[in-house]
Amino acid sequence: MSEDSLFEAVDTYINSLFVEDDPVLERAITRATAAGLPEIQVSPGQGKLIYLLAKMIGARRVLEVGTLGGYSTVWLGRALPKDGKLITVELEPAHVKVARETLQDAGLADHCEVIEGKALDVLSGLQPAFDMVFLDANKDGYPAYLKQAVRLTRPGGLIVADNVVREGAVLKPSSVDANAIGAAAFNQALASHPQLEAIVLQQVGIKGHDGLAVARVKD
């Protein structure tokens, strides 16, 4: 078995133990695929992780940047109490349509709002304080999104960002790889920000080689 195959097999093993079969999430993926959305949603294990992070801090207000088809939105929405609120921001109208259908199917439409628009425009109009911000959008925008996330997140809250390793491309980003450049700049800003304490978790498995950044806003 190759190293990549082993990583995928272990990832599948972990998911089989800790992520139950879920018809709603399965329909979310089927719906997104049928609509032609890119298959870049978080893995089941990653979904369980962000769900647990939100649960562990007792999140009541969550902000997501980059909705895609709403797969990760369902995970985050399920972590909230009945009177909780999730706002998710998505640029592409086709993605917004699918995400709204998915949230309706999941029974989360009442407290999960999908806002269509440019992330920075939407974020600049929001007011603090969120308990958790999850970034999973265009990586070249991550440094600017981080500034808004710090403004919007309460002390003790979390800022979580997906895809910040880029198969190691952040080590020496190519001048034509805007995503790697953005992720590397984001990681540097995260590491040096005086209001944050953070780490990047390197991840391998069914989604290849990447990483998840987790930052806590200092008290």
Secondary structure, 3 states (H helix, E strand, C coil): CCHHHHHHHHHHHHHHHHCCCCHHHHHHHHHHHHCCCCCCCCCHHHHHHHHHHHHHCCCCEEEEECCCCCHHHHHHHHCCCCCCEEEEEECCHHHHHHHHHHHHHCCCCCCEEEEECCHHHHHHCCCCCEEEEEECCCHHHHHHHHHHHHHHEEEEEEEEEECCCHHHHHHCCCCCCHHHHHHHHHHHHHHHCCCEEEEEEEEEECCEEEEEEEEEECC
